Amino acid sequence: MNKIMVRCPSCLDERNIESVLTAQSNQNVIYECPNCRYVAKNIQTSKG
């Protein structure tokens, strides 16, 4: 199975999508970069 990689908009570090995105109950997600600690909250998805 191919892993989906996500690139941090701040430091350009690439990580597996499962290790940097957290689903919220309102169908939005939170992105957290483990490298530079950049955080993006309430990212809307196609369902939310």
C-alpha positions in Angstrom: 0.0 0.0 0.0 1.3 3.5 -0.9 1.7 5.9 2.0 0.3 9.4 1.4 2.9 12.0 2.3 2.1 15.5 3.5 4.6 18.4 3.3 4.7 21.1 6.0 4.1 24.6 4.6 6.6 26.0 7.1 9.7 23.8 7.1 8.9 21.6 4.1 9.4 18.4 6.1 7.5 15.4 4.7 5.6 12.9 6.9 3.1 10.2 6.5 -0.5 11.7 6.6 -1.5 9.5 9.5 1.3 10.9 11.7 0.5 14.6 11.2 -3.3 14.9 10.8 -5.8 14.5 13.6 -9.6 14.2 12.8 -12.0 16.4 14.8 -15.6 15.5 15.5 -16.9 18.4 13.3 -15.3 16.8 10.2 -12.3 19.2 10.2 -8.7 18.2 10.8 -5.7 19.5 12.7 -2.2 19.5 11.1 0.8 19.3 13.4 4.4 19.2 12.2 6.6 17.1 14.5 9.7 18.8 13.1 9.0 22.5 13.5 5.8 22.4 15.6 3.8 24.3 13.0 0.0 23.8 13.6 -2.9 24.5 11.4 -6.3 24.0 13.0 -9.9 23.6 11.6 -8.8 22.6 8.1 -12.1 21.9 6.3 -12.5 18.7 4.4 -14.9 17.9 1.6 -17.3 16.5 4.3 -17.2 19.5 6.6 
